[in-house]
Amino acid sequence: MKGGAKVVVVPHKHDGVFIAKAKEDALCTKNMVAGESVYGEKRVSVQNEDGSKVEYRVWNPFRSKLAAAVLGGVDNIWIAPGTRVLYLGAASGTTVSHVSDIVGPTGLVYAVEFSHRSGRDLVNMAKKRTNVIPIIEDARHPAKYRMLVGMVDVIFSDVAQPDQANCIDSTQAAEAVFASEVEKLKADQFKPSEQVTLEPFERDHACVVGGYRMPKKQK
């Protein structure tokens, strides 16, 4: 996708997310490190009326479950400029880089990844993004990294469990598995508010959004 007069970038309903309108519309985020791609993604440069240029990075839903959820119509991702995010399962930082764009210089992303190979890419990416703090540790054991993480507004989790083949029954329909996992969240004091499928971008995956120990509404 080439920038210039043919591409118009408009804000998405989610603050900090944009749509590049061209022959084919594309989801994008404002590049916090202009001139740099993170995973070979396309960049779009748009000239403002005052002559200044703003660069956006195309956000590929086939490479990012959060982008797939946004295109799937999730009502609220709770990630916006200034937000502090704990990202569990950061991998090499593809989605983390877009979350970094969204939260901007006043926000913060604590990115936890266990694999040292992916972690290397994550650490290299974070060198240029001052709002990303990479943590190479097992996300399932928060006691090991709690001293590195301050209070956060949002937790995003995309952790592949080594034992997940045992806990998720592949003979069940995806919807039944989702329902059973949501019940587990409720048992742990989470209050799910919405669920969207990640099809057609990610097979047999869903994004569940909710709050933790939400305060009771005053009558």
trRosetta pair geometry for C-beta under 8 A, 3 or more apart (Angstrom, degrees):
i j d omega theta_ij theta_ji phi_ij phi_ji
1 7 6.6 92 168 -94 104 139
1 20 6.4 87 159 122 153 146
1 22 5.9 163 -145 27 109 161
1 24 7.9 -113 -90 65 113 90
1 26 6.2 -107 -50 10 162 150
1 42 4.9 105 34 139 88 149
1 44 5.6 -32 114 -79 113 106
1 58 6.1 119 30 -64 134 138
2 6 7.4 50 85 54 88 121
2 7 7.2 -165 97 -25 47 127
2 44 7.7 115 161 -119 15 74
3 7 5.2 -87 -135 45 47 136
3 43 7.6 -35 -37 123 118 68
3 44 4.5 133 -81 -168 94 62
3 45 3.8 -163 44 53 170 61
3 46 5.7 -130 -158 -63 116 53
3 55 8.0 -83 -65 -120 155 66
4 7 6.4 86 53 21 53 93
4 45 7.5 39 -45 78 56 84
4 47 7.7 21 -125 0 40 105
6 22 6.0 59 134 -130 96 95
7 20 5.4 -12 -168 -172 112 100
7 21 7.0 147 -159 69 56 51
7 22 4.8 -26 -103 -73 80 109
7 44 5.4 -124 142 -160 160 125
7 46 6.5 -113 99 -87 101 98
8 20 7.6 150 77 -159 38 51
8 21 4.7 -19 65 57 89 108
8 22 7.9 163 24 -66 62 60
8 46 7.7 88 -134 -127 31 132
9 18 5.1 19 -178 166 101 134
9 19 7.1 164 -152 81 56 41
9 20 5.2 -25 -98 -100 82 66
9 21 7.3 -178 -86 12 27 76
9 28 6.9 -70 -131 65 114 131
9 44 6.7 148 -68 112 121 133
9 46 5.1 -113 8 -37 120 160
9 54 7.7 -118 57 92 151 118
9 56 5.7 156 -117 -20 149 154
10 18 6.6 156 79 -161 32 83
10 19 5.4 -18 62 60 85 93
10 21 6.3 28 4 -18 108 118
11 15 7.7 -4 -169 -119 120 45
11 17 7.6 92 -167 81 63 54
11 18 5.8 -61 -111 -108 38 74
11 19 7.8 28 114 15 10 81
12 17 3.9 -42 48 103 134 96
12 18 5.7 -148 -14 -98 90 15
12 19 5.5 112 -74 -31 87 90
12 27 7.1 26 -70 -134 146 85
12 70 7.2 18 167 -179 155 124
13 17 8.0 -10 57 69 45 113
14 17 4.2 32 81 24 103 127
14 70 6.3 -82 5 -131 149 113
14 76 7.8 146 -107 -135 95 42
14 77 5.5 28 -135 20 139 115
14 79 7.8 27 180 69 121 76
14 80 7.2 -141 177 -90 76 87
14 102 8.0 -24 136 -141 109 130
15 80 4.1 36 78 -139 116 111
15 81 6.2 -90 141 6 112 89
15 102 7.9 105 106 -168 65 94
16 29 6.8 12 154 -137 79 96
16 30 7.5 -101 -160 18 63 103
16 79 7.3 -96 68 123 143 78
16 80 5.3 169 -4 -146 125 52
16 81 5.1 168 -75 -42 117 78
16 101 7.2 146 175 119 101 75
16 102 3.7 91 140 -154 133 74
16 103 7.1 34 -144 -54 162 28
16 104 7.0 -129 -122 -28 118 103
17 27 6.7 -24 -176 -164 106 97
17 28 7.8 140 -168 76 62 37
17 29 6.3 -47 -116 -91 56 80
17 59 7.7 -57 -143 16 95 158
17 70 6.3 -152 -158 -148 163 150
17 102 6.4 -2 -59 -109 73 113
18 27 7.6 131 80 -166 48 50
18 28 5.0 -37 76 74 96 84
18 29 6.7 147 22 -99 92 28
18 30 6.8 83 -8 -47 133 78
18 56 5.9 -86 70 -131 139 142
19 25 5.5 -5 -178 -172 108 111
19 26 7.2 151 -159 75 60 36
19 27 6.4 -38 -103 -102 66 47
19 28 7.1 131 -116 23 17 84
20 25 6.8 157 80 -157 54 55
20 26 4.7 -11 55 60 105 91
20 27 7.9 -45 15 36 83 2
20 28 5.0 47 -23 -3 107 135
20 44 5.1 131 -118 3 146 173
20 56 6.2 175 -67 93 116 144
20 58 6.8 -66 21 -96 141 86
21 25 5.4 -15 -112 -107 57 90
22 25 7.0 157 36 -87 60 38
22 26 7.3 -2 28 5 106 99
26 42 7.8 -7 150 69 169 123
26 44 7.9 153 71 -32 127 140
26 58 4.8 -25 153 -136 139 105
26 59 7.5 150 161 41 88 62
27 58 7.2 96 76 -164 55 61
27 59 4.3 -65 109 63 100 106
27 61 6.8 82 27 -48 137 97
27 67 5.6 158 90 -153 151 104
27 70 6.3 111 -132 97 150 133
27 71 6.4 -104 -43 -63 139 102
28 44 6.3 -48 -122 28 168 123
28 56 4.1 64 144 158 134 118
28 57 5.9 165 -158 78 90 37
28 58 5.1 -51 -94 -100 98 39
28 59 5.5 172 -104 -5 31 89
29 56 6.6 162 79 -157 25 81
29 57 5.7 -18 59 55 78 91
29 59 5.7 74 -12 -56 93 123
29 98 4.8 144 4 -152 150 81
29 101 3.6 105 139 105 125 142
29 102 5.6 -75 -137 -58 128 75
30 54 6.4 -45 -138 177 104 111
30 55 7.5 106 -162 83 60 51
30 56 5.7 -52 -100 -102 44 75
30 57 8.0 62 153 12 5 79
30 101 5.6 165 66 -177 55 104
30 104 7.8 14 74 -89 117 99
31 34 5.3 114 102 -91 118 52
31 35 7.9 156 134 11 145 38
31 36 7.1 162 -176 57 124 73
31 43 6.5 10 -53 -135 147 113
31 55 4.3 -34 36 104 128 99
31 56 6.1 -176 -18 -119 87 16
31 57 4.9 104 -79 -31 94 99
31 101 6.3 -48 -106 -115 25 121
32 100 5.8 -95 15 132 149 96
32 101 5.1 -148 -23 -104 97 61
32 104 6.7 176 -99 -124 114 50
32 105 7.3 154 -144 -56 114 75
32 129 6.0 74 93 -124 134 95
32 131 7.3 -91 -167 25 163 119
33 36 4.3 -19 116 40 110 130
33 128 4.9 44 -110 147 157 116
33 129 6.3 -94 -34 -77 123 79
34 55 4.5 125 -130 29 89 135
35 55 7.1 179 -38 -17 46 174
36 128 6.4 -91 133 145 178 159
37 40 5.8 81 139 -94 137 13
37 41 5.4 -178 -153 50 106 66
37 42 7.9 4 -109 -76 128 9
37 43 6.2 -124 -77 -39 93 111
37 57 7.0 144 -120 -128 68 114
38 41 6.7 10 46 16 78 110
38 57 7.5 39 8 -158 100 156
38 93 6.6 -112 179 111 130 102
38 94 6.7 157 113 -118 121 48
38 97 4.2 -62 -57 -105 172 174
38 125 5.8 44 -142 -126 108 121
39 63 6.8 173 106 174 149 152
39 92 7.4 111 -93 102 115 119
39 94 5.0 3 -29 -110 155 93
39 97 7.5 -179 -12 26 99 148
41 57 5.4 67 103 -176 130 97
41 58 5.2 -159 175 64 104 82
41 59 7.5 21 -156 -86 151 30
41 60 6.2 -145 -114 -18 109 109
41 63 7.9 -137 -81 55 109 155
42 57 7.6 147 86 -157 45 55
42 58 4.4 25 63 12 90 132
43 55 5.6 -1 180 -173 115 107
43 56 6.9 156 -160 80 64 44
43 57 5.6 -33 -104 -100 76 62
43 58 7.2 -131 -79 -4 27 82
44 55 7.1 152 79 -157 44 57
44 56 4.7 -16 61 61 97 97
44 57 7.8 -174 19 -80 76 17
44 58 6.7 90 -18 -52 105 88
45 53 5.3 1 -175 -175 104 119
45 54 7.3 159 -154 80 57 38
45 55 5.0 -25 -99 -100 76 77
45 56 7.8 -178 -80 20 29 69
46 53 7.0 150 76 -155 36 67
46 54 5.4 -21 63 62 89 88
46 55 7.9 165 18 -90 68 29
46 56 6.9 24 -2 -3 110 109
47 51 6.7 -24 -172 -147 106 30
47 52 7.4 155 -155 83 62 31
47 53 5.4 -38 -98 -97 64 75
48 51 6.9 -32 74 36 78 21
48 52 4.9 0 39 62 120 81
48 53 7.3 -157 4 -86 81 23
48 54 6.4 70 -42 -12 102 105
57 97 7.7 -52 97 129 163 113
57 98 7.0 -135 87 -98 121 84
57 101 6.6 -139 35 -75 117 159
59 64 6.2 -60 179 44 88 149
59 67 4.6 -173 145 -106 106 132
59 70 8.0 21 112 50 139 145
59 98 5.2 80 -115 -120 115 146
60 63 4.2 48 90 22 113 109
60 64 6.2 119 78 8 62 98
60 67 6.6 110 87 87 27 165
61 64 6.2 -79 -122 62 32 80
61 67 4.1 -137 -94 116 64 104
61 68 4.3 117 -170 -78 97 64
61 70 7.7 -133 -99 55 109 90
61 71 5.1 -37 -91 12 152 141
61 201 4.3 -87 136 -113 102 154
62 68 7.7 98 -71 -74 28 108
62 201 5.3 -136 -86 -155 54 91
62 202 7.8 159 -135 -59 46 74
63 67 7.5 28 66 37 68 138
63 94 5.4 -112 151 172 108 149
63 95 7.9 -175 125 -57 78 79
64 67 3.9 71 86 9 113 110
64 68 6.7 -179 97 -12 59 82
64 94 5.8 -145 -78 125 94 109
64 95 4.3 136 -136 -88 104 95
64 98 6.5 19 -130 21 163 146
65 68 5.3 -50 -148 36 38 117
65 69 6.4 43 151 -23 67 101
65 95 7.0 -33 38 -77 70 152
65 158 5.6 154 40 -111 143 139
65 198 5.8 -36 -147 -124 83 148
65 201 7.9 164 -114 108 48 120
65 202 5.9 -2 -107 -21 86 162
65 205 6.5 -94 -130 146 118 147
65 207 6.7 154 158 -78 100 108
66 69 5.6 -49 -150 32 34 113
66 70 6.6 38 149 -21 64 101
66 77 6.8 76 -164 -143 101 134
66 79 7.9 -7 -162 29 138 149
66 95 5.2 115 19 -154 118 128
66 98 7.2 -175 80 85 128 128
66 99 7.2 45 69 -65 173 100
66 156 6.8 -3 -83 -158 124 143
66 207 7.7 109 -109 -113 45 143
67 70 5.5 -49 -150 32 35 114
67 71 6.4 27 154 -10 66 105
67 95 7.3 -142 -15 -114 92 96
67 98 7.1 11 -61 102 106 172
67 201 7.7 -138 96 178 88 169
68 71 6.0 -58 -147 44 30 105
68 72 6.0 35 150 -25 65 111
68 198 4.2 49 131 -154 133 93
68 201 3.9 -145 -115 70 117 143
68 202 5.4 10 -146 1 177 108
68 205 7.7 52 105 91 150 125
68 207 7.5 161 92 -33 91 126
69 72 5.2 -55 -143 38 31 116
69 74 4.4 18 159 -25 93 137
69 77 7.0 121 106 -98 122 106
69 196 5.6 120 -147 73 75 124
69 198 6.3 -41 -67 -96 67 89
69 207 3.8 13 -105 -2 126 166
70 74 6.1 -61 -91 36 35 105
70 77 6.6 -21 -83 -55 91 136
71 201 7.1 95 65 -28 132 139
72 196 4.1 136 124 152 123 127
72 197 6.0 -162 -149 73 137 55
72 198 6.1 -88 -50 -104 148 39
72 199 7.8 95 -107 54 118 51
72 201 7.9 -110 -53 18 103 117
72 207 7.0 148 61 25 144 120
73 196 5.9 179 67 -126 76 141
74 77 6.0 80 107 -69 130 80
74 194 6.6 139 -147 110 73 133
74 196 4.9 -120 -75 7 78 145
74 207 6.0 -46 -82 94 134 135
74 209 6.4 115 -162 -29 116 138
75 193 7.9 -97 58 124 128 109
75 194 5.4 146 18 -36 113 170
75 209 7.6 -144 50 59 86 154
76 193 7.8 -13 49 99 114 137
76 194 7.7 123 34 24 80 138
76 209 6.6 152 74 163 78 157
77 209 7.5 -115 -113 -105 38 135
78 83 7.2 132 145 -134 65 149
78 153 6.9 -161 161 135 102 101
78 154 4.7 153 117 -98 113 126
78 209 7.3 156 -8 -155 116 117
79 83 5.2 -153 -144 74 52 158
79 85 5.9 22 -117 -81 108 133
79 99 6.0 -66 -176 -139 149 92
79 102 5.5 57 135 114 104 142
79 103 6.5 -71 -176 -64 89 92
79 154 5.6 -109 -76 57 79 168
79 156 7.3 -2 -58 -51 133 129
80 83 5.2 104 50 -30 57 119
80 102 6.7 -86 -123 161 22 101
80 103 7.3 79 95 -102 24 59
81 102 6.9 -124 -65 160 55 56
81 103 6.2 129 -127 -155 31 31
81 104 4.7 8 -134 17 88 129
81 106 6.5 52 168 56 84 109
81 107 6.3 -140 -166 -34 38 119
82 103 6.5 -139 26 -164 16 73
82 104 6.9 -12 -42 58 51 106
82 106 4.4 -17 -100 106 74 114
82 107 5.1 -172 -135 -69 4 85
83 102 7.7 -13 38 118 117 100
83 103 4.9 -104 56 -115 79 103
83 107 5.0 14 55 -129 50 124
83 153 4.9 -105 -155 59 85 139
83 154 5.9 13 173 7 126 119
84 103 7.6 107 -79 -153 28 143
84 107 6.3 -167 -73 -161 45 72
84 108 4.6 6 -123 56 81 100
84 109 8.0 -171 -158 -74 47 35
84 110 7.8 33 177 -9 86 97
84 150 7.0 -64 -176 84 151 102
84 151 7.0 78 89 103 150 61
84 152 4.5 -133 117 -130 99 63
84 153 5.1 117 52 2 74 89
84 154 7.5 162 86 28 49 74
85 99 5.8 -93 68 171 164 131
85 103 6.3 -133 -4 -60 114 147
85 107 7.1 29 -3 170 94 116
85 108 7.1 -174 30 93 64 56
85 109 4.9 -9 67 -113 105 72
85 110 7.0 -161 98 29 55 69
85 152 6.2 86 -129 -163 10 120
85 153 7.0 -42 -74 58 54 85
85 154 4.9 -22 -113 73 78 101
85 155 7.6 146 -164 -99 63 26
85 156 6.2 4 -172 2 114 108
86 110 4.8 -16 -115 65 65 113
86 112 7.2 16 -179 -8 83 115
86 149 6.0 43 -106 -154 116 139
86 152 4.5 -143 -24 -8 97 175
86 154 7.3 -168 29 97 67 52
86 155 4.7 -19 68 -111 104 76
86 156 7.4 174 86 26 53 63
87 90 5.2 82 115 -86 112 92
87 95 7.6 -177 -157 101 138 104
87 96 5.5 155 105 -102 166 95
87 99 6.3 155 -74 60 140 167
87 109 5.7 10 -6 -172 123 99
87 110 6.7 172 23 82 71 53
87 111 4.8 -12 68 -110 115 65
87 112 6.7 178 89 22 58 72
87 156 5.0 -8 -116 64 70 104
88 112 5.1 -12 -116 62 57 118
88 139 4.0 107 -158 -151 103 141
88 155 6.7 20 -7 -177 111 95
88 156 6.9 -173 27 91 71 52
88 157 4.3 -4 62 -115 118 75
88 158 7.1 159 90 32 69 49
88 159 5.2 -37 136 -51 104 112
89 112 7.3 11 -19 86 32 83
89 113 6.9 74 -152 -103 20 70
89 139 6.0 -54 -46 -16 67 161
89 157 6.2 82 10 -168 117 53
89 158 4.1 -140 92 81 136 63
89 159 3.9 -149 -61 -79 121 55
89 160 6.8 122 -135 -2 125 65
90 93 5.9 14 161 -85 102 60
90 95 7.8 -140 -148 64 57 91
90 96 4.9 27 -152 -53 101 137
90 111 3.7 76 -99 -178 154 98
90 112 6.0 144 -13 59 108 33
90 113 4.2 -88 54 -52 93 106
90 118 7.5 160 94 138 75 119
90 122 5.5 79 118 -119 124 139
90 134 7.2 -148 90 -128 162 80
91 94 6.6 -16 88 14 121 94
91 95 7.8 73 44 22 112 95
91 113 6.1 -174 -43 -120 13 128
91 115 7.5 15 -127 43 51 125
91 118 4.8 -94 -168 -164 49 143
91 122 7.4 156 104 -65 34 114
91 158 7.9 -44 -18 97 108 116
92 113 8.0 113 -64 -138 28 165
92 118 4.5 -111 -64 -153 68 81
92 121 3.6 1 -154 85 97 142
92 122 5.9 -144 -155 -52 33 75
92 125 7.6 112 158 -18 69 135
93 96 4.3 -69 -147 54 66 120
93 97 5.4 78 150 -38 92 92
93 111 6.6 35 -106 -179 88 160
93 118 7.9 159 -15 172 73 88
93 121 6.0 -152 17 121 109 93
93 122 4.4 150 -48 -111 113 68
93 125 4.3 -170 111 43 162 159
93 126 7.4 -137 -114 -43 149 81
93 132 7.4 51 -140 -167 122 155
93 134 7.8 -51 -81 -96 122 113
94 97 6.4 -62 -166 21 20 108
94 98 7.6 5 146 -6 56 103
95 98 5.7 -58 -158 38 44 108
95 99 6.2 45 146 -20 74 103
95 158 7.5 69 42 20 155 152
96 99 5.5 -54 -146 38 35 113
96 100 6.2 45 150 -26 66 103
96 109 5.9 146 -161 148 89 147
96 111 4.7 33 -129 -109 146 136
96 122 7.0 44 49 -134 157 97
96 125 7.3 112 90 107 116 144
96 132 6.2 85 157 -129 114 128
97 100 5.4 -48 -152 31 32 119
97 101 6.8 39 147 -21 61 99
97 125 5.9 -91 -80 -177 108 136
97 129 6.9 -159 -126 -51 72 159
97 132 7.8 -27 -95 -68 52 150
98 101 5.3 -43 -152 30 40 116
98 102 6.5 40 149 -21 66 102
99 102 5.5 -52 -148 35 35 113
99 103 6.3 21 159 -9 69 107
99 109 5.3 112 111 -101 115 141
99 156 7.3 -139 -100 23 150 156
100 103 6.5 -58 -137 42 25 98
100 107 7.9 -176 -142 88 41 112
100 109 5.4 -88 -80 8 75 142
100 129 4.8 1 -175 -175 153 143
100 131 5.5 149 -147 79 87 106
100 132 5.1 -37 -95 -57 129 107
101 104 7.3 13 171 -72 31 59
102 107 7.5 -24 100 45 66 164
103 106 7.5 -129 158 76 75 61
103 107 2.4 -115 165 94 105 158
103 108 6.7 -107 140 16 147 25
103 109 6.3 162 30 -48 147 94
103 131 6.2 -168 94 151 112 146
104 107 5.5 90 53 12 60 103
104 131 7.2 114 116 -35 22 168
105 130 7.3 26 -130 71 80 113
105 131 6.2 -150 -123 -53 34 126
107 131 5.7 60 85 -170 68 141
108 131 5.4 -133 -107 -167 45 84
108 133 6.9 11 -176 -4 99 110
108 150 7.8 28 97 49 156 115
108 152 7.9 -119 85 -112 104 88
109 131 6.0 71 12 132 85 86
109 132 4.9 -18 69 -110 107 68
109 133 7.0 179 89 25 53 69
110 133 5.1 -22 -111 68 62 108
110 135 6.2 15 -180 -8 88 126
110 148 7.1 140 -144 120 123 96
110 149 4.8 60 -145 -114 170 100
110 150 8.0 176 -51 32 135 67
110 152 6.8 -98 20 -80 121 134
111 122 5.9 -156 120 -168 133 125
111 126 7.2 -152 39 -76 132 125
111 132 5.7 3 -6 -166 126 96
111 133 6.8 164 20 76 75 49
111 134 5.2 -32 72 -108 105 57
111 135 6.6 165 81 21 48 76
112 135 4.7 -27 -101 75 70 109
112 137 5.9 -56 -152 61 99 86
112 139 4.7 122 118 -90 130 91
112 145 6.3 158 -112 75 120 168
113 118 5.3 -115 171 102 139 113
113 119 4.9 -179 95 -84 115 80
113 122 5.4 160 23 -24 147 163
113 134 7.2 -35 25 -160 106 92
113 135 7.5 137 23 78 60 58
113 136 6.2 -32 77 -113 76 59
113 139 7.8 6 -89 -45 24 106
114 119 7.7 -115 99 -53 14 119
114 136 7.2 101 -130 -173 22 62
114 137 6.6 -42 -98 119 66 21
114 138 4.8 47 -104 -96 121 57
114 139 6.6 -97 -41 -7 103 78
115 118 4.2 62 84 21 116 105
115 119 6.0 -176 93 -19 56 89
116 119 5.0 -54 -139 38 32 123
116 120 6.7 47 158 -34 63 91
116 136 6.4 56 -104 -163 64 135
117 120 6.2 -44 -163 14 29 110
117 121 7.8 20 145 -6 56 99
118 121 5.9 -57 -165 37 44 109
118 122 6.2 45 142 -23 73 109
119 122 5.2 -55 -145 38 37 118
119 123 6.1 39 156 -22 70 102
119 134 6.7 127 -159 172 80 125
119 136 4.2 52 -145 -106 150 112
120 123 5.9 -53 -148 34 29 109
120 124 6.5 27 153 -17 63 107
121 124 5.8 -57 -150 38 31 111
121 125 6.3 32 153 -20 66 106
122 125 5.8 -56 -150 35 28 111
122 126 6.3 27 153 -20 64 109
122 132 8.0 -139 180 156 81 130
122 134 4.7 136 132 -124 106 130
122 136 7.8 154 70 -77 131 87
123 126 5.7 -57 -147 36 30 112
123 127 7.0 47 150 -37 61 92
123 134 4.9 -132 -87 68 62 162
123 136 7.5 -24 -55 -47 114 115
124 127 5.8 -38 -160 7 35 117
125 128 6.7 -72 -174 40 39 96
125 129 6.3 -2 148 12 75 119
125 132 6.8 -26 113 87 92 161
125 134 8.0 116 62 -64 88 128
126 129 5.6 -76 -133 59 40 91
126 132 4.1 -125 -118 99 89 111
126 133 7.0 108 -154 -103 139 14
126 134 4.6 -135 -17 -24 157 108
129 132 4.4 43 101 8 114 114
133 148 7.1 -177 146 161 131 107
135 145 5.0 81 176 -149 141 142
135 148 5.6 145 -105 101 127 152
135 149 7.5 -40 -49 -58 159 100
137 141 7.3 -108 160 71 102 95
137 144 5.1 -176 -170 112 130 119
137 145 4.5 165 66 -54 160 124
138 141 4.8 44 88 22 107 103
138 144 6.5 58 49 44 84 151
139 142 7.6 11 -177 -72 47 70
139 157 7.3 147 160 -134 144 94
139 159 5.0 -133 72 -100 143 137
140 159 7.0 149 -57 165 84 155
140 161 7.4 87 -73 -115 133 92
141 144 4.6 48 114 -3 107 115
141 145 7.9 105 98 3 74 87
142 145 6.4 -81 -155 53 47 82
142 146 5.3 67 153 -64 84 97
143 146 5.8 -28 -127 -5 30 120
145 148 5.0 -49 -175 34 78 117
145 149 6.2 60 133 -16 90 109
146 149 6.0 -72 -146 43 37 101
149 152 6.8 -34 174 -34 108 115
152 155 6.5 99 100 -66 136 72
155 212 7.9 30 23 -18 124 138
160 164 6.8 -100 -172 2 58 142
161 164 3.8 118 66 -49 101 96
161 167 7.2 -7 93 33 149 128
163 166 5.1 -38 176 32 83 116
163 167 6.3 65 125 -13 89 106
164 167 5.7 -66 -142 46 44 99
164 168 5.4 4 171 11 83 112
165 168 7.1 -66 -124 53 18 82
165 170 7.5 -16 -149 -32 74 116
168 177 5.6 53 -158 -152 96 125
168 181 7.6 1 -102 -66 104 115
169 172 4.4 71 93 -4 108 110
169 177 6.6 -157 53 -94 75 101
172 176 4.4 -111 173 82 116 125
172 177 5.2 139 94 -54 122 87
172 180 7.9 17 132 -1 167 137
173 176 4.8 92 61 3 81 104
173 177 7.3 -151 94 -6 42 86
174 177 5.6 -58 -153 36 36 112
174 178 6.3 37 152 -22 70 104
174 204 4.6 -144 -104 -135 130 80
174 206 7.6 139 159 -29 109 109
175 178 5.7 -51 -148 34 32 113
175 179 6.4 34 153 -21 65 105
176 179 5.7 -52 -148 34 32 113
176 180 6.4 31 153 -18 64 106
177 180 5.8 -58 -150 37 30 110
177 181 6.4 28 153 -17 66 107
178 181 5.8 -60 -150 38 30 109
178 182 6.3 32 153 -22 66 106
178 195 6.7 114 171 -174 129 145
178 206 4.9 37 -116 24 131 149
178 208 7.5 163 -164 -61 96 117
179 182 5.7 -53 -149 33 30 113
179 183 6.7 35 151 -22 62 102
180 183 5.7 -49 -154 29 34 114
180 184 6.9 38 147 -21 62 100
181 184 5.5 -48 -156 30 39 115
181 185 6.8 42 146 -21 65 99
181 208 7.5 -162 110 -17 110 154
182 185 5.5 -49 -154 31 38 115
182 186 6.6 40 148 -21 66 101
182 192 5.3 -26 -154 -28 104 163
182 195 6.9 -53 -86 -73 135 141
182 208 6.0 -170 -97 -126 92 149
183 186 5.6 -50 -151 33 36 114
183 187 6.5 39 150 -22 65 103
184 187 5.6 -52 -151 33 34 114
184 188 6.6 22 152 -9 64 108
185 188 5.8 -67 -154 44 32 104
185 190 4.0 -56 168 61 92 134
185 192 5.9 82 97 -51 137 106
185 208 6.8 -161 -22 128 166 147
185 210 6.5 115 151 45 137 155
186 189 7.9 62 -179 -63 33 10
186 190 6.2 -87 -81 68 32 75
186 191 7.4 66 -116 -101 73 40
186 192 6.8 -64 -66 0 88 101
189 212 6.4 64 113 -161 92 70
189 213 5.3 17 152 -68 124 75
190 210 4.9 83 167 107 100 136
190 211 7.1 162 -159 83 65 34
190 212 5.4 -36 -105 -97 70 70
191 210 5.2 -179 85 -174 45 107
191 211 4.9 -12 55 59 103 84
191 212 7.5 -174 14 -83 78 21
191 214 5.0 -55 23 4 144 126
192 195 6.7 11 177 -51 127 99
192 208 5.5 -48 -129 -177 117 108
192 209 7.1 105 -154 78 68 41
192 210 3.9 -73 -100 -74 38 132
193 209 5.5 -52 59 103 93 89
193 210 5.2 154 -1 -106 76 59
193 211 6.8 53 -30 -9 118 86
194 208 7.6 175 93 -151 46 48
194 209 4.9 5 57 50 87 108
194 210 7.9 -177 28 -66 52 67
195 206 5.5 16 -177 166 99 127
195 207 7.0 168 -152 84 52 49
195 208 4.9 -11 -104 -104 89 73
195 209 7.4 -165 -75 20 43 70
196 206 6.6 167 85 -160 34 79
196 207 5.3 -7 58 55 86 98
197 205 7.5 114 -165 86 60 54
197 206 5.4 -50 -105 -104 47 83
198 201 5.6 -82 164 65 82 95
198 202 3.9 -12 123 54 126 106
198 205 4.1 -22 40 90 131 103
198 206 6.3 -160 -8 -98 87 25
198 207 6.1 99 -62 -25 99 92
199 202 7.1 -104 -75 65 39 50
199 203 6.7 50 -98 -110 86 44
199 205 7.8 156 -46 51 62 72
202 205 4.2 -24 120 36 115 136
211 214 4.0 66 108 -69 134 111
